[in-house]
Amino acid sequence: MIFHCFRIGAIGDIIATSAATKQLAKYGKVYYYTHYPNVASMLEGVEKTFLYSTQYVNSGYESIVIRFDLYRGNNPGVYIGDAAIEDALLYIPGYLKKWQDLTLNKAELPALKSTEKILSQPYITIQHKSGWSTLKEYSFFEIIREQLEKYIRVIMIDENDYNNIFSYIQHAQLHIGIDSSGNHIAAAYNTPSIILWGATSPRWYGYHSAINIVNKVDCHPCEFQDKYSNGYFGKCKKEIKCIDQTNPHYIISLAKTLLKI
């Protein structure tokens, strides 16, 4: 059995499906199609990766095509040949539905392949930018870096540094970041983490293993009020209160407590 898994979206969207690929590998081989095949190669259970296309590679084996869609209704979930089973396997972070005799158990954490340690000395990681939305980014991460560097080495994460990002976060003493790839990577490796949520909400994309910081402003989370228009992906009309009202010194104090410094 070959499971041909398709996933559009950002790096974090790919990593979040690893709970499913790990379980699918128990029943057959997992081939993964994405715009970031080098990232998909880190997912547990994935045997081969391919650059995203609408067609899957003819392997000569019985095949099931699984499309992990960003939102309900984009595409049906599972295809067997030309027949589609609507929502048979719709991905929601942390929860997977049952398809015939193939049962994917509830899995709250991503599952990534282990990495070698790059740095020998203790350090923390900070991810201050998202690959696709400025409504997740905070201007004060430089303050956090400067203050914590007095006590421990700080690695500023570049989401496009595929060769190192997984190792850096896996072996860090603490990860501080936003709703982006680092959030999922830290959860997969059980790295202690502080995640700041701007326009998005940990209700859907957060993990219980993290300390999730949310500002309870009246317009949060704006993504659910206006998901499919410019309310979330366009300009915030409320001066981005969910971000601007976050106190960086609280984050610094919390990090020092966790690090016992």
Secondary structure, 3 states (H helix, E strand, C coil): CEEEEEECCCHHHHHHCHHHHHHHCCCCEEEEEECCHHHHCCECCEEEEEECCCCCCCCCCCEEEEEECCCCCCCCCEEECCEEECCCCCCECCECCCECCECCCCCCCCCECCCCCCCCCCEEEECCCCCCCHHHCCCCHHHHHHHHCCCCEEEECCCCCCCCHHHHHHCCCCEEEECCHHHHHHHHCCCCEEEEECCCCHHHHCCCCCEEEECCCCCCCHHHHCCCCHHHHCCCCCCCHHHHCCCHHHHHHHHHHHHCC
